[in-house]
Amino acid sequence: MGIVKKIIFMNSRSLCWAQYATPAFIVLTFFRFYAEKEIITSLLSILIIISGLIICSQYIIKSFSKSAIGIWLFIMLAGNIACIGTNSNSTQLASIALISNIGFGLIFHNTPQNQLHYKILAIVFSFFFTTHMILGVNPENIFTVSRNFISVLMLMILSGYFVSCEKSNTPPSLSITLFSQLPFLYGIGRAGIISGALLLIIAILSSKNKIKTYSVSTIILTPILFFLLTFGTEIDALLTGIERFERLGGGGQRSFINEEYISLAIKSPTYILFGAPLSAVQAIIDVDGNPHNSFIRLHISFGIVGVISTAALIIAALIMLSRKGRNITALVLIIVLFRSAVDSAAFYGPLDFVIIYCILEAFATKSHSGQNIK
């Protein structure tokens, strides 16, 4: 535990190691869902959870309990305990995983981040997914979970990169952001593609050299458009993506899930307070019990107190980020929340560390991490 404390509370010797914590979390999360053998997936899950718990425990010891995140966590734990006794869908794993993810958000906030790490991750994974797309590999066959995890993983990487750029007062690289759009397209999820596009808009608007920005955009987009026009009809994933966008706004399974769950939840005070059973929602049963909405998962795992406290904390964080002029961080938080609303990716999911980081940055009275490394 002494080694962990040195890494977390920072000194010149441990600083370089702590910078790798969040990138390592992203890489381990990739292999957790990429590994085909269940035992490897389980071992990686245990490693990630234990690492996050150790990190988080050190902050709790230091005075984390007095912070806004600490108070929120206490409310969430109380809500989870209450839900476990009344809702079959709620388990202690939700609290354990949430605490672990908070740990990674804490070390991300308290450690100077090296932008190069996130640039490398963005390039490597963009190349990985683009190669699979060119080879015609079905995106559903990449991970043991849904193809939607492709865009979630890229959002994890780019979120870390964008907030690190803002912390060090440097604009995000347009070329890297543009190249990263291909995996979002490959995942064919509409919410994923929209999230990637919004990050691209942020990169363009935050550029200090508009002429260079437009030149780079033209140079990079021209071969991409040529490729799509020439070979796009041979890539099933792209055709599926186009077809899905043609149905945008025309309803879908997620709309049915949200409508059915809300209709069921408001029928009973118990369901309102502690969440409705997913086994009673036919639309969720049809998709193997996945609510495809992090806020539904938040409700069934932590109850109405969890939903209200989380909403209040996020709204306060957005207001404070705006007042501090941390516009990119605020926009990243909004994009991550949008992405979380259409998949089970937050509130004990892989996007938690970004949400926690943004909230910590909003409530921080002074910089804990200093100047980030360019």
N, C-alpha and C positions, 0 to 999 in steps of 0.2 A: 504493500500500500504506500510505502514511503516513496517508491519510484514513481508511482502514479501521481502523488502530490507534487513532486518536482516537475513532472511534465505539465500538470494542469496550472500550477501557480507560477510557472514561468521563471526561468533563469537562462542565462546565455547558453548554457550547455544543452538544456532540454528544449529550447525554442524550436530548433530545426526538426526535432521529432514530433512535437505537438502539431506542427503545420501539416503533417501527413495524416492526422487523425480523420478529418472529414473526407479527403480523397480516398483514404483506405476504406472508409465506411461505404462510399459509393461503389468502389470496386468489389468489395465483399457482397454488397447487395446484388450487384450484377451476377456474380457467380452463384449466389444463393438461388436465384431463379433460373440460371442457365444450366446448372448441374442436373443431369438426368437421374442420378441415383439419389434416392430419398435420404439415405444415411448422410451423404455429403451436404444436402440441403439442410438437414436437421442440425448437423455440426456447425455449419456456418451461421445458422439462425441463433444457436446457443452462444457462439463466439461474439456475434454482434450485440446480443442482449446483455451478456455479462460485461462486455467492454463499456457499453453505455451506462450500465448501472454503477460500475466502479467510478466512472467519471462524474456522474451525477451525485454520487454519495459524497464526494469530496467537496462539492459546492454546498451541499446541505450542511455539512459540518462547518463550513466557513461563515455562514449567515444567510444561505439561500432561503431559509424559511421566512426571512423578513421581507423578501422581495415580492413584486407583483406576481411573478411566475410561481414562487413558492406558495403564495396564498391560493392561486388558481389551482395548482397541483393538489393542495389539500382538499379543495372543493371537489375536484375530479375524483380523487380517491374515495371520498365520502359518497359521492354519487354512484361510483362503481360498486361499492359494498352494498348500497341499498338496492341496486339493480340486480345483483347476483341472487338475492333472495326472492325476487319477484319475476325476473325475466330469464328464461332458459337460454337466451342468446348471449347473455352477459357473463363473462368469465374474469377471473383474476389476471389472466394473460393480458387483458387490455391495459390494466394499470401497470403491469410489469414492463410491457413493450413501450408504453407511453413514457415512463420514467427513463427507460434506456434511450429513447429517441431525444428526450430533453437533454440528456447528457451530451449527445453529439451536437445539439444546437448550442449548448453552453460553451463547449470547447471551441466551436466555430466562432462564437462571439468573442471569446476571451483571448484568442490566438491570432497574431498577424498572419494573414493568408497570402500565400504566394500565387499570384495570378497564373504563373507558368504551369502550375499543377493542373489547373482547370482548363487551360488552353490545350495541354497535352491530352487530357481526358476527352475533351470535345473532339479533337482531331482523330484520336484513335478510335473512339466509338462511332464517330460519323463515318470513318473509312470502313469499319467493321460492318455496319448496317448497310451502307451503300453498296459494298461488295456483294452482300447477300441479295440486295435488291436487283443488281445487274445480273446475277446468276439465276434469278427467278425463284429464289427460295421463298416459300410462303411465310409471311411474318408470324403466322400462328405457330410455326414450328421452331421459332427461335428460343422461346422460354417455356418453362413448365406452366406458366400462367398466361394470361391473355396477351395478345400482340400489343395491347394498349400500354403495357409496361415499357415498350420502346420509347414512347414519348415521355413517360414518367421519368425514366432514367436520364434522358437528355435534358429534361426540365430540372432535375436535380443538379446536373453539371452546370448548365448555363445560369441557373439561379445563383449558385456559388460563385461563378465567374463574374456575373453582373454586379452583385453586391460588393464583391472584393474590389472591382474597378471603381465603384463609387466611393468606397472607403479611402482609396488612394488617389482620388480625383483624376482618374484617367478614363476616357471613354472606352466602352467595349469594342473589341475588334469586329469590324463589319464583315471581313472575309470569313472569320471563324463562325460568326453568327449565321452567315449565309450558307456556308457549308453544312452547318448543323441542321438546316431546314430539311435536308434529304431524309434523315431518319424519321423526322416528324411525318413526312409524306409517306414513307415506307410503312409506318405503323397504321396508316389509313384511318385513324380515329379523328373525327372532326374536331373534338375538343383539343386533341394533341396538336393538330395542324394550326388551329387558331392560336394556341398558346405560343407555338414557335413563331408564328407570324407577328404576334404582339411584341415578342422579344426583339424581333428584327426591326420593327418600327422604333422601339426604344433605342436600339443601336444607331439607327439612322438619325433620329432626332438629337441624340446626345453627341453626335460627331462634331468636332470643332472645325473641321475642314470640309465644308459642304461639297466643294468641287472634287476633292479626292474621294469623298464618299460616293458621289454619283458615278465617278469613273470606275471605282472598284466594283460597285454594284453592276454596272454594265458589263465589265470584263468577266465577272463571275457568272452572272445570270445568262449571258449569251450562250456559252457552251451547255449550260444546264437545260435551257429551253430547246436548244438544238437536239440534245440527247432525248428529251421527253417527246419531241415531235417526231423524231426518227424511230425510236425504239419503244416509245410509251405504250403502243398498242400491243406489244409483246409481253408486257409486264402486268400480270393479273392484278397485283396489289394496287397499281395506279388506276386501273379501270374500276376496281371496286371502290377506291377512294372517290373517284369522280361520281360514281353512281350514288354513293352515300351522301355526297354534298348536294346532289340533285334532290334528295329527299329531306334536306335540312329544313326544319320547321314543320315537317309533315307528320310529326309524331314519331313514336318509336318505343322500344322496350323500356328505356329509362323513364320516359314520360309516364308509362303505365305503372312502373314501380313506384314512382313518387306519388302519383295520384292515389293508388291503392293503399300505400302505407299511411299517408296522411288521413285518408278516409277512415282507416281502421283505428289509428291512434286517437282520433278525436271522439271515438265512441265510448271510451272509458277513461275515467280520471286516473286509474292505475296505469293505463297505457301512456297517458300524457306524462305522468310523473316518471315512469320507469322504462318506457319504450314498449312498443307492440311486438308480439312474437312474429318473427319472419316466416315461420311455418304456416301462418295464417294468410300470407300474402302470395297469391297464386303467381303473380308476375315475377316475384323473387324466386319462388320454387322453380319456375321455368328456366332460370339461369343459374341453377345449382346452388341456390341460397346466397348468392352474392348481390347485395343491395345496389351495387354500382353507384353509391353515393356516400361520401365520407361523413356527411352530416346525419344521415340515417344511422350509420354505424356509431356516430358520436352519441346519438339519442339512446340507442338500445344498450350501449355500454356504460354510459355515464349519466343517463337520465336527463330530465329537463334542467336540473341545476347545472349539469355539465354544458348543455347547449347555451343557456343564458350566460353563464360565466365566461364561456369561450367567446361568444358573440360580443360581450361587453369588453373583454380584453382586446380583441382584434380591432374593434371600432376605436377604442382609446389609442391603440398603437398606431393606427392609420392617421389619426388626428395629430398625434405627437410627431410622427415621421414627417408629415406635411409641414408642421411648424418649424422643424429642424432643417427643412430643405432637403431631406433625404428622399427625393422624389422617385429615384430608381428603385430603392429598397421598398418603398410603398407600393409601387407598381408591380414589382416582383411578387410581393405578398398577395396582391389582388389576383394576379395571374395564377399563382399556386392554389389559391382558394377556389378560383373558377375551375381549375383542372380537378381539384379534389371533389367538386360538387357532382362530377359525372363518373367518378370511379372511387373505389375504396383504397385511397392512396394516402390518407392523412388521419390524424387522431388515432394513433398507434399504427401509422403507415410510414413509408419511406420519405414522404415530403414533410414530415414533422420537423426535421431539423431546420429546414428553411423557415417555416412558420415561427418556430421558437427563436431563431436568430433575429428575425425582423422585429419581433416583440421586444426582445432584449435590447436591440439597438434603439428602439423607440423610448424605452424607459430608462436607459443608461444616463446617469448624470454626468459621466465623463467617460472617455474612451478607455476601455479595459485592454484593448488590443493594440493601441497605437497605430502607427502608419502601416498600412499593408505593403507588401512587397510587390513591385511591378514586374 
